[in-house]
Amino acid sequence: MANSVDVLFSGFPGKAEQTYLGWSTVALVHTDEGPLLVDTGGHGARPFLVRALAERGLRCEDIGHVFLTHLHFDHCANLSLFPKALFYLSRAEWEHAWTGEDPCTLEGVLPPLKGEYAKRLVETDGEEILPGLRAYLTPGHTPGCLSLVGREGRQRWAVCGDSVKNRIELIREEVAMTRSPEASAESIRKVKKMADRVLPGHDCWLRIEEGAIVPEGGNDIEITLPEGMSMGGRRIITLSLD
């Protein structure tokens, strides 16, 4: 079905003492113009991303469109897998990334995006990038965060990156790690008005039902320790969100 969303990885929230634990959502949108990837994940996702595409009968060179919600390290580290793609990002994000003010910006992706990779800078809120797919400016987490909004059947969906990182942010309209709490709150309210289903940057699908936020499916992650090691007697630990 045109403009249907296939979640390759559901993002996961959380951080540890010494590093961020959360990994980001990566989604594939099936369009009449070919497959469009939303974000490319962090470095650790690289082999799993290639495998997830292969399981769907796709090679990296088959991806003609990549939508970048923003340029943080956990969302755009695998751009080099898709040199034939057209990359979509906001002009505000592009300009912000070059300031050097944000330590989470993955600066290594800037030269290829400036040079050999094709890109389209979104400037207009609600700009249609492909038939039925619109890019909305949802700043806060970064000044140039974008959300992709489309429709599948009668349902409107939004893939939001870190404009909405998880279910708690969607419920409370309060955001951790934002350059502007006011802008983030306004962006979340905007997303709620546009969509029936929201795919955050670090959570599973969330359905909006009469003002309530309902997770669709589980978001369980298994962590496997090296052979001979255990935690509480277990080698495989499952992280589950309530």
N, C-alpha and C positions, 0 to 999 in steps of 0.2 A: 504494500500500500504506500502511495506517495506520501512523503513527509512523516513516515512512522519512525519512531526513535527506538534504537536497539542499544541498551546499556552494555558496554563492554566491561567496564568496571564501575561498581558503585563506590563512591568515595567514602572515607571513614574519618570521623573527627578524632581529636585527641592529640596530646603532646606529652613527651617524657621530659625528664629532668634536663637532658642534654641535647635533645633534638625534637623535631616535630614528628609525631607518630602518624598523623593523618596522611593518607594518600588521596589523590583527587579522582573525581568522576571523569570517565572518558566515555563518550557516547557516539554512536554512528546513526546518522539520519539518512534514510533511504529516500532519495528524491528522483524526480523525472530527469534531472540533469546528472545523475550518478551519485555515488556515495559521498556524503559530507561528514567529516569527523569534527566533533566538538572537543577541543583540547587534545593534547597528546600525552599527558601524564608526566610523571617524574622519571628520572634516570632508571630507578628500580623497576619501572613498569615496562621497560623497553622490550625484553624478550616475550613478555606476556601479551603485549599489544600486538606484536607480529603474529603470535600464535592465535590470538582471538580473531584477528582478521582472516587468517588462513582457515580457521574453523568455519568461517562464513564464505569461503571460496574467493577471498580477496587477497591480492598482494598489495604491498605498500604503494607500488606504482599505479594501482587502480584508483587510488584516492585522489580525486581531482579538486576537492575543496576541503579546506581546514579552517574552522571557525575558532579563533582564539579569544576566550573570555577575558584574559589578561596575560601579562608576561611574567608571572611569578614562576619560580624554579620547579614547582610541583605540577604545573599545568602545561608547560611548553617545552620540556626538555628534549622531546623526541622529534622536533621539527625536521631534522636531517633525514628521517625515514621517508619523507614525502617531498622530495625536490621538485616533482612535477605538479604539485598542487598550487592552487591559488589560495593564499592566506588572507583571511578577513580579520581585521582588528580595528579598534577605534583610533582615530587620529589623536584623541586626548591621551590614550594609553601609549601610543608610539612616541609622542612628544615627552610624556612623563618618564618613559623608560630611559631616554637619553640624558636626563638630568643627573643621574647618578645618586639621587636622593634616597632611593628605595633599595635596601640591602637584599630584598627578596627577588628583585628583578634578575632574570637570568641574562646577564649581559652578553653571553656568548651567542645568543640567537640574533642579536641586533645586526652585526655585519652581513650575514647572509640574507636577512630580510631587507636590508638596505641595498644589497647587491643583486645576487643571482636569483633569489626567489621572487616569484610574482606575488604582489600583495595588493589588497584594496583597503583603503582607509575609510572607515565609516565615520561620517560627520553628522548625518541627519538622524534624529531620533525616529525609529520606526522604519528605517531604510530597508527596502526589499532587496535582499541579496540574491535570492533565487525565487522562482515562483512559489508563493505561499509561505516563504520564510522571511521574517523580518528581524533586524538587529535593533535592539533598544539599548539606549544608554542608561546604565544602572550604576552610577558611581558611588563611591564610599570606601570600599575596601582598597581600591585604587581609584584615582581620578578618571580612569578610562575604562572601567569594567563594562563589559557588554553582556547582554542576555539574548539568547536566540529564542524566538517565539514562533510557533506554528500551530497547525491544527491537524488532528487525525480523527476523521469522522466528525462527530459533534463536539469533541473535547479539544479545548485549547491547552497547549502545553508550553512550558518555559524551561529551558536549560540555562542555568543562571551562573555557573562558575561560583566564585566566592562573593558575588553580590548577596547570595544567601548560602551560607556554608552548611547549615544543618537545620533540623526541625525546630530546635529551640529558638534559633534566630528568626525563623519564619513565624513562630508563635508570638514571641515577645517583641519583635521588631527592634531588637537590640543586638548589636554586632560586636563580637570581639575582633581585635585586629582590624581596625578601620582607620583611615586617614581623616574621616569625617563622620562621626556618629549621626549627625543630622541628615547628611546625604544618604547614608546607609539605610536609615529608617524610612526615608522617603522612597528609596529604590525598592525596598521590600513591600511597602504599601502599593507601589506601582505594579509590581509583579503580581500581587494578590488580585488586583483588579483585572489583569490581563489573562490570567491562566486558571484552569481548573486543576491542573497537575503541575507540580514544580519538581525539577530535578536539581538539587543543590550541588555545590562543589565538593561536599564531603558527607554525603548521605544518600539514601535510596530515594525512589520516587515518593513524593508526598502529595496526597490528594486533599483538595480543599472542599469540604462538605459543610455547607451552612455555617461557615466561620470556623469550623473545627479542622485541625490538621491531622490527617490519617496516613500513617506510613503504609506503603504498599509492599507487602512482603517483608522478609527479614533482612537484616544487614549483618549477618554473622561472618566472622573472619577466622580462619584457622591459621595458627602460627605453629610451625613445625621446628622443633629444636634438633640440633645435630644428634646423630645416633650416639648413645652413651650418656646423654645429658637429659635432665628432666627438671620439671618445676612442680613441686608437690606430688612427685611420683608420676607425673604425666609428661610425655614427650610432645604431645599435640595439645595446644591450648586454644580454646575457642573464645573469641571476644564477641559478645552479643549486646546490642543496644536494646534497652527496654522500650 
